[in-house]
């Protein structure tokens, strides 16, 4: 009984941690969405000023802007992409583990002669 109680507590703690992770991912998605909007706005402003046609305003420091664009591109295309791919792999691993745990719990519940839980996860 103590083992079941301990597993229940651990599972609740993991669920809380997962909630924190989900909120962080949602915050990052919102940030990326804002950044995409900012980049689109900058592109439109730049095009309207005639920079795409080769007319460059003398007060823009193209060297510094080019360096910042390079760093931004590296961050977006490589670093963030790699991080999100790692997260995706870990989420897939977690989903497989949760599926195996569900099968084990069903089997354990049957072995112990327990009733299946109702939708809220409590005994019926």
C-alpha positions as CSV (number, residue, x, y, z in Angstrom):
1,X,0.0,0.0,0.0
2,X,2.9,2.4,0.8
3,X,4.4,1.8,-2.6
4,X,1.1,2.6,-4.3
5,X,0.8,5.8,-2.3
6,X,4.3,6.8,-3.1
7,X,3.8,6.2,-6.8
8,X,0.6,8.2,-6.6
9,X,2.5,11.1,-5.0
10,X,5.3,10.9,-7.6
11,X,2.8,10.8,-10.4
12,X,1.1,14.0,-9.1
13,X,4.5,15.7,-8.8
14,X,5.3,14.7,-12.4
15,X,2.0,16.0,-13.6
16,X,2.7,19.4,-11.9
17,X,6.2,19.5,-13.5
18,X,4.7,18.7,-16.9
19,X,2.2,21.6,-16.4
20,X,5.2,23.9,-15.8
21,X,6.9,22.6,-18.9
22,X,3.8,23.1,-21.0
23,X,3.4,26.7,-19.8
24,X,7.0,27.4,-20.7
25,X,6.5,26.0,-24.1
26,X,3.4,28.1,-24.6
27,X,5.4,31.2,-23.5
28,X,8.1,30.3,-26.1
29,X,5.5,29.8,-28.8
30,X,4.0,33.2,-28.0
31,X,7.5,34.8,-28.1
32,X,8.3,33.2,-31.4
33,X,5.0,34.4,-32.8
34,X,5.7,37.9,-31.7
35,X,9.2,37.7,-33.2
36,X,7.8,36.5,-36.5
37,X,5.5,39.5,-36.5
38,X,8.4,41.8,-35.7
39,X,10.5,40.4,-38.5
40,X,7.6,40.6,-41.0
41,X,7.1,44.3,-40.0
42,X,10.8,45.1,-40.4
43,X,10.8,43.5,-43.8
44,X,7.8,45.5,-45.0
45,X,9.4,48.7,-43.6
46,X,12.7,47.9,-45.3
47,X,11.0,47.2,-48.6
48,X,8.9,50.4,-48.4
49,X,12.1,52.4,-47.9
50,X,13.5,51.2,-51.2
51,X,16.2,49.0,-49.7
52,X,15.3,45.9,-51.6
53,X,15.7,47.9,-54.8
54,X,19.3,48.7,-53.8
55,X,18.7,52.2,-52.5
56,X,20.2,52.3,-49.0
57,X,19.7,55.2,-46.6
58,X,23.1,56.6,-45.5
59,X,22.1,56.6,-41.8
60,X,21.6,52.9,-41.6
61,X,24.6,51.0,-40.4
62,X,24.6,48.1,-42.7
63,X,27.6,46.4,-41.2
64,X,26.1,46.2,-37.7
65,X,22.7,45.3,-39.1
66,X,24.3,42.5,-41.1
67,X,26.1,41.1,-38.1
68,X,22.8,41.1,-36.0
69,X,20.9,39.5,-38.9
70,X,23.6,36.7,-39.1
71,X,23.4,36.1,-35.3
72,X,19.7,36.1,-35.4
73,X,19.6,33.7,-38.3
74,X,22.0,31.3,-36.6
75,X,20.0,31.4,-33.4
76,X,16.7,30.8,-35.2
77,X,17.8,28.2,-37.7
78,X,20.3,26.2,-35.7
79,X,20.1,26.7,-32.0
80,X,16.4,26.9,-31.5
81,X,15.7,24.3,-34.2
82,X,18.1,21.8,-32.4
83,X,16.5,22.6,-29.0
84,X,13.0,22.0,-30.3
85,X,13.9,18.8,-32.0
86,X,15.4,17.5,-28.7
87,X,12.2,18.5,-26.9
88,X,10.1,16.7,-29.5
89,X,12.2,13.5,-29.2
90,X,11.8,13.6,-25.4
91,X,8.1,14.2,-25.6
92,X,7.8,11.1,-27.9
93,X,9.8,9.1,-25.4
94,X,7.6,10.3,-22.6
95,X,4.4,9.4,-24.6
96,X,5.7,5.9,-25.1
97,X,6.6,5.6,-21.4
98,X,3.1,6.8,-20.4
99,X,1.5,4.2,-22.7
100,X,3.6,1.4,-21.2
101,X,2.7,2.7,-17.7
102,X,-1.0,2.6,-18.6
103,X,-0.8,-1.0,-19.7
104,X,1.1,-1.9,-16.5
105,X,-1.5,-0.2,-14.3
106,X,-4.4,-1.9,-16.1
107,X,-2.7,-5.2,-15.6
108,X,-1.9,-4.4,-11.9
109,X,-5.4,-3.3,-11.3
110,X,-6.7,-6.6,-12.7
111,X,-4.2,-8.6,-10.6
112,X,-5.4,-6.8,-7.5
113,X,-9.0,-7.1,-8.4
114,X,-9.6,-3.3,-8.3
115,X,-12.4,-1.6,-10.1
116,X,-11.5,0.6,-13.1
117,X,-11.4,4.4,-12.2
118,X,-14.1,6.7,-13.5
119,X,-13.2,9.5,-15.8
120,X,-12.0,11.8,-12.9
121,X,-9.5,9.1,-11.9
122,X,-11.2,8.2,-8.6
123,X,-12.7,4.8,-7.7
124,X,-16.3,4.1,-8.7
